[in-house]
């Protein structure tokens, strides 16, 4: 009889944020010129139930 098991999977995702080079006086007209995008790889651990034989994700 299969048993319920708790498993963990790691998912890789890209995390991006925009930083304003001018801290104050942000104007929507010049928004594209004053923003810098910084991205980095992140890992997210996800827990899930397994109801049978182990399978590859």
Secondary structure as GFF3:
##gff-version 3
##sequence-region A 1 57
A	DSSP	beta_strand	5	20	.	.	.	ID=ss1
A	DSSP	three_ten_helix	28	30	.	.	.	ID=ss2
A	DSSP	alpha_helix	31	34	.	.	.	ID=ss3
A	DSSP	beta_strand	35	50	.	.	.	ID=ss4
###
